[in-house]
Amino acid sequence: MKKIVLAVIIFMGLLGPTRAAGPEGTELTLSVERAIEMALKYYPSVKQAASDRDAASARLSQKYAAFWPALDMEASFARLEPDPPFYFPGMGSFQLYPENNYDMHVGFRYTLFDLGRTGSLIDLSKEMLVQSENALELSKSLISYQTVQLFYSVIFLSRQVDVSQKEIDSLTEYMEQTRNKVKFGSATDYDALTIQVKVEEAKNAKADFENSYNKTLLQLKKNIGFDGKVKLAGKFPQEAVEIEESTFIEKALKQRAEYLMAKKSEDIAKAQLLVAENSDNPSLGIGGTWGFKNGYLPVLSDLQNNWVFSAGLKVPLFDGFRTVNMEAEAKAALSSAEYKVKDVKETVSTEIKQSVSDVKTGFEKLNAADLHVKLAEEAMAQAKVRFDNGVITNLDLINAETSLARARLFYSQAQYAYVMSVYSLKRAMGVKIW
């Protein structure tokens, strides 16, 4: 079990943010709900996903710009030389254009229709926006469940430390009693030495648990962006979970972020195919300008009011097979997305079944571990009485104490395993815990 917890610590360290932030010298009473809330506000990957969602929203707004006319204003000046005059007998000189040319105008351009090209681009951007929202939900889910695992790992390791300390205290008390018996000849030095060995073993085990506890607590504080002292307020839920496997799978396919993203990827591929099919559609546009310009007869230097209106039809004839290849790429992407949906669906179904099995087994082991502790406590109580009456040896008493300590450790492990199996089931179903 220690190896599993240590692996969790290392894995969380690889995924976690690079630095923590928070007020120092303060103590925070932390519930699992508060830990999730703080992690979601602090964690960089969640902020990144939110920024990606905002960027996708902005890209969608950009596509709607095609429904508006484009307006611009231009002003230009040009000096043309040489500007030789023409001389006509009896009429004097005449210039073809002015030396100083001024042009100031306002222009507009507007596409009347393009047979669905703009609409397909907008639909694609809408699908991409929904996908970015799904990605944000997935990021929140990963960080939330990661924080839950760290939170309960800290509680689990804290209890392991407490159990080890209780074992040390009991063995130390027995060791002192045995040493007193040695003085009166009712016990030997070997008896006292045997107990002392057990005390040192318990101290080593406690040191390992404390080390894991400290590292996991540091990772939890790193996750929530808090540098101060933390006091955890929480316990292991032990309520039985009502199991409805088929219903769980049905719910997972409606709310699991990974499956929703796979389905949305399929929709995006369809939208990309439509964009490719519409990319070479004809388009009709209009445009015009209005402003002031010189160079008009009879006085070339005077600015004259002028306007231009135009209409244009564009019909692509050949694009080097670009559209054909775009469609081929989009169809291949759609086929890939469809296979991805099937794969994720099977994965979700398998995870649900595995999680259901873990919850059932975990609850049975929890009940068995609870009974184990009660039996071990009763056996320990009887062993103390029998030892005081000289019926059993100190080795028998030590064995009873060791059995009780192990039973308590197993019970703590069963509590941790059960609550993690319940959260794993929620995670597999796509249940939001934030």
N, C-alpha and C positions, 0 to 999 in steps of 0.2 A: 504494500500500500504506500509506503514511503517513496518508493521508486515512481509510482504513478503521480503522486503529488509533486515530486521534484521535476518530473517531465512536464507537468502542467506549468510549473513556475518558469522553466526554461522556455517553453512555447509562448507563454504570455509575454515574456521579456523580449522575444524576437518580434512580436506583433505590436508591442506597446510604443507610445510616443517617446521621443528621445529625452524629454526632460519633464519634470513636474513643477507645478507652480502653486503656491498657496501661502497663507500667512503662517509664519513660524511662531512657536511658543503658545499656540492655542490648542485646545482639545475639542475634538469634534465627535459628538455622539452620532454614530453612523448606523442607520438601518439599511437593509438591502435596497429598499425603494430609493432612499436618499443617495446611496452609492450609484445606482443606475442613473439617476437624474444628474448627478455631478459629472459622471463619465460622459454622458451624451453632450453636456455643455462644453466639456474640455477637450475631448478626444479629437485630434487633427483629422482623422479619416472621415469622421462624421461631418466636420466643417467642410472638408473637401467635397464630399458628396453633395452637401447643400449648395456649395458654389457651382458645382457642375449642373445642378438642377436649375439654378438661376441663369446660368449661361444658356441652357437649352431653351428656357423661357424667352430670353432675349433673342435667340436665333429665330424662334417662331414669330416674334414681333417683326423681325427684319423681313420675313417672307411676305407679311401682309403689306409691306411698302409697295409691292407690285400693283396693288389696287388703287394706288394714288398716282396722279400725274407727277412727273418730275419737272420742277421749275428751276430755272437758273437765270442769272443776269450776267451779261458780258459787256465789257467796254474795251475798245482797242483804239490805238493810234498808230498810223504808219506814215512815214515820210518817204515819198517816192521821187527819186532823181535819177537821171535827168527827166525833165518834163518840158520838152521842147514844144513851142507853139507852132501852129500851122498858120501861114499867111495866105490870105485870099485877096486877089486884086479887088480893090473897091470895097472890101468888107473888113479889112484889118486882120488881127491875129485871133487864133482860136486854139484852146487847150483841150486835149482829150480827157484829162482827169486832173484833179487838184494835187498840188504837191503835198499838202497836209490832209490825211484821210482820217476821219473820225467815224466811229461806229459804236453805238450804245443801244442795246436791245435786251428784252426779256423773252425767253423762249420756254416752250413746254413740249413734253413728250409723253404720250400715253398709249399703252397697248390696249386696244379694244377687246381682242380675244386671241387666245393661243391654243384653243381646243384642248384645254385641261392641263397644259404644262405647268402653269403657276399653281393651280389647284392641287395637283399631285405633289408638288414640292411642299405646300403647306400641310397636306395630310402627313407626309413623311416627317416633317418637323413636329407635328402633334404627337406622333408615335414616339419620337425620340424624347420628347418632354416627359411623357408617361414613363418611359423606360428609365429616365434619370430619377424620377420620383421613386420608382421601384428600387433603384440602386441605393437611394438614400435610406429607404426602409430596411434594406438588407444590411447596410452599414450599421444602422441603429440596432438591428437584431444581433449582429455579431458582437458588438461592443457590450450590449446589455447582458447577454448570456455569458460573455467572458467575465464581466464584472461579478455576476452572480456566482460563478465558479470560484473566483478568487475570494469573494466574501465568505462563502461557506467553507472554503479551504482554511481560512484563517480561524474560523470557529472550531473546525475539526481539529486542527493542530493545537489550538489553545486547550482543548479538552484532553488531548493526548498528553500535553505537558502536565495538566492537573492530575491525571491518572498516574503518571510516572512519579509525581511528587508524593501522592498519597502512598504509593508503594514504598518509596524511599523512607517516608516517615514511619510507616508500620515496621519495615525491616530494621530501621535504626532502633526503634523501641524494643524489638525482640532481641537485637544484638546487645543492648544494655542489660536486659533481663538475663540473657545468657551469660554475660560477663559476671554478673552478680552471682549467678549459680556456680560459675567456675570457682569463685572465691570460697564458696561453701562446699565445693566438691561434688555438687549434684550435676555438673556439666563439665565438658572438657574444652581445652583450647581449640580443638578441631571444630567443635560445634560453633564457637564464636567466630572462628575464621571462615567457616562455611557461610554464615550469615553475612559477614563483611564482604565476601565475594559477590553475593547477591546484591548488596547495597551498591557496590561499584558498578555492577552491570546495569542496575536501574538508573544510576546517575548518567552513565554513558547514553542510554536510550533517551533520557530526558534532554541531554545536551543536543542530540540529533533532532529531536522534535522542536526544541527551542530555535535551533538554527533554521530549520524549514519554516517555522512560524515567522521569524523575523524577515526572512527573504520574501515570503508570500505577502506579508503585511506591507513591505516596501513596494511590492509590485501593485498591490491594491491602491495604495496612496498615489502611486505614479499614474494609475489608470484614471483616478478621479481628479488629479491635478491638485493634490493637497499635501503640504509639507509638515503640517503640525501633528500633534498627538491625536490618535484616533482611538475611540472606545466603541466597540461593536455592540449594537443592541439587536439581538436576534437569537433565534433558536431554530433547531431543525424541525420543520413540519413533519408530522408522523401520521397524518390522516390518510386513510385508504382512498385510492383513486378509482372512480368508476370507469371500467374499461369497456369501450365500444369501438372495436378496431375498425370496422367498416365505416362508421361515422367519422372516426378520426381521419381516415384517408380522404374521405369526401371533403372534410373541412380543410385539410392541408392543401388540396388542389385548388381551393378558393382563396387561401390567404398566405400560403408559403411564398416568400419573396422570390426564391430561386425559380420556382415553377412559373410564377407570374412574369418574371423576366424572360424565361425561355419562351413563353407564349407571346410576349410582346416582341421578342426578337423575330418570331415568325410573322407577326403583323408588320414589323419594320421591313422585312424582306419582301413582303407583298407590296408595300408602298414603294420600295425601291424599284421593283419590277415595273410598276405603273409609271414611275418617273422615267425609266428607260424607254418604255413604249411611247411616251408622249414627248420625248426629247427632240424628235424631228418633225413635230407637228407644225403646220403653217401658222403664221401669226400676222395680224393686221394691226398697224399702229398709225397714229396721227401725231402731228407736231406742228409747231408754228413759232414765229417770232414777231415781236412788235417793238419798235424803237425809233431812233433817230440816226441818220447817216448823211454825210455830204457826198458830193460827186454827181449830183443830178443836175441836168439842164433846167433852166437856162443859166443859173448861177452855181457853178460847181462848188464853191466854198460854203454855201449855205446848208445848214442841217435841215433835212427833210423828214417828215413823219413817214414811216414805211412799215409794211407788214408782209409776212409770208405764211401761208398755210400749206401743209403737205400731208399726204396720206401714202402709206407704203404697205405692200403685201410681200411677205417673205415666205417662199416655199422651198425648203431644202430639197435638193435633188440627189446629191451624193455626198456622203461624209466619210468616205474611206472605210466603210463597214463599222464605223464607231458605234452606231446605235445597235446594230446586230450583236456586237460583242458585249455591249452593256446589258442587253437583254439576257444573253447567255450567262453572264456573271451573276445577274440578279436571280435567275432561275436556279443556278447552282447554290447560291446563298439561301434561297428559300428551301430547297431540299435539305440542306444542312441544318437549318433551323427546325424543320419538322422532325428530323432525327433527334435533335437536341431535346425537343419537347418530350418525345417518347422516353429518352434516356432519363431525364429528370423525373418524369412521372414514375418510372420504375424505381428510381433511387428513393424518392419520397415514400413510396409504398413500402419498400424494404426497411427504411429507417423507422417508419411507424411501427411495423411489426417487431423489429428488434427492440425498440423503446418500450413497447407494451410488454414484451417478455422480460425486459430488465426491471420494469416497475413491479410486475407480479413477483418475480424472484426476490427483488429487493425488499418488498413488504413481508414476504415469508421469512427471509433471513433476519429482518428487523425484529419480528415477533420471537423468532428462535433465539436471537441474541439477548433479548430482554429476559426471556426465561432462563437463559444461561447465567446471566448476572444474578438473578434471584437465587438460583440454586447454588452458585458459587458463594454468595453472601451467607447463605444458610450453612454451607459446608465450612466456611471460615469461622462462623460463630461457634459451631460445634468443635472445631479444631482447637480454638482458644481454650474452651472449657476442658477438653481432654488433655491439652498440653499442661494447663495449670494443675491438673490432677495427676500428671505424670504418666498418663496412659500412652501418649504418643511422643515421639522424639521431636527435636527442633527441626529436623529435616522434613518431617511430615507437616509441621506447621508452615515451614517456608514454602513447601509445595502448594499448600492450600492458599497461601497469600499470593503466590505467583499465578495460580489458576484464577484467582479473583481479579488480579490486575489484567490478565489477558482477556478475561470475560468483559471487563469494562472497556478495554481497548477495542475488542471485536464489536461491542455494542456501538461505540462511537463511530467505528468504520461503517457499520451497517446503517447508522443514521445518515452519515455523509453519502454513502452509495445510494440510499433510497431517495434522498432529496435531489441528488444529481440526476437520477433516472427520471424523476418526475419533471425536472426542468428540461431534460433531454427530449422527453415526450412532447412538452410544450414547444420546444424549439423545432422538432420535426413537424409539428402541426402548423407552425407559423404563428403561434400565439404571441401577441404583443405583451410584453411585461414592462413597458415603459410608458 
